[in-house]
Amino acid sequence: MAGYNQLFVPGPTNVPESVRQAMNMPMEDMRAPDYPSFTRGLFQDIAKVFRNDGGRVFIFPSSGTGAWESAITNTLNPGDRVLMSRFGQFSLLWVDMAERMGLDVDVIDVDWGTGVPVELYAERLAADKEHRIKAVFCTHNETATGVTSDIAAVRAALNAAKHPALLFVDGVSSVGSIDFRQTEWGVDLAVSGSQKGFMLPPGLGFLSVSQKALDFAKDSTRNSRSNRCYFSFEDMIRANDTGYFPYTPAVQLLRGLRVSLDLLLEEGLDNVFQRHNRLAEGVRRAVDAWGLRLCAKEAKWNSDTVSAVLAPEGIDSAQIVKTAYEKYQTSLGVGLNKVAGRVFRIGHLGWVNEVMMCGALSAAEMALRDCGAKITAGSGVGAALEYYRVSQQPAVAKAA
Ligand SMILES: *Cc1c(COP(=O)(O)O)cnc(C)c1O
């Protein structure tokens, strides 16, 4: 078929041309004398995207899941009590990992379509006078349900209880797309990956760590029993401090990362967040005009990087996704686990603009109608394009 396949899954996301070209390079020597002059800038600039002042960012040749594991094994011991919540496939998988790594997980299950239950966290923390809870985990943006949680409020709950637990945040589908402030919010371990807001192919796991978490990891009276090797902070720090890595880094992806960081920082993080908010709002207007609802149960949970749309009663959402792919060359996200067959997802993160989103909405609308949804042709797309036309553009719109 002619034309591009349209990619609107919430990861991997579209890769800017300039990033792709930067990765089309002859292989290079990762032990060359001038390699540190390249990597030092990367370490500095990626910390800016996490808004991490004073800590450091580890870049692993892994997916985001590897960074999850690194965060746990470098700071916690098997048997440590941790507080987690589960409300979608990604928060569910992190709980599963924590249990498999031997942590004593206090997991709070809440409705899929809501997010981190801050009030319940506050109660648990206030009741934990002996400070048995060693860490509190949050999935900032639950990609399966299109739900964003309030991390600043979790920090406030920790502070109110004067609780010393470490704060772990999964920011795989939020960092670089939705407001995230590691230092201001006192996030100790923030996880992300290359293939979502960072606009790169999959293959890099990022772990942005506070000084408190680094001290914790070093203190063998507090942390000595977890096995760690490939994901060890100690090995990474020793090599990164000289500008190198303890094993072969993903050299091409790092060249791509250089360009994607430049794109994010040149546009300005606040402009990037605003762009995501506008693009998301257009999608929400379309969903509303179709007479459909989001999986997110209240507007306060709405995600600016992915919308999970509830299929009309009696229509299998997987059929909508399949039709969009086969008939209109457009990839939408399927429903995962508990919401399989019930939601389809539209990713609106990374290297996307208004007209691209109108394309995604057109395919979704046609597929919905093909599957029997009683919606008026052009209704959703019309609502979105009118919103995009009249709403403010960010001051700088730079071509990649
Ligand atoms: C994609 C995603 C992950 C998993 O990351 P991988 O890179 O696939 O290992 C984890 N958490 C969230 C919120 C995600 O969106």
The ligand as an ORCA input file, in Angstrom:
! r2SCAN-3c Opt
* xyz 0 1
  C       6.005      1.042     28.265
  C       5.899      1.095     29.746
  C       6.663      0.267     30.576
  C       7.500     -0.852     30.051
  O       8.628     -0.428     29.474
  P       9.463     -1.384     28.511
  O      10.371     -0.400     27.887
  O       8.520     -2.051     27.586
  O      10.186     -2.341     29.396
  C       6.579      0.428     31.931
  N       5.767      1.336     32.476
  C       5.009      2.138     31.719
  C       4.116      3.129     32.388
  C       5.045      2.032     30.332
  O       4.274      2.829     29.584
*
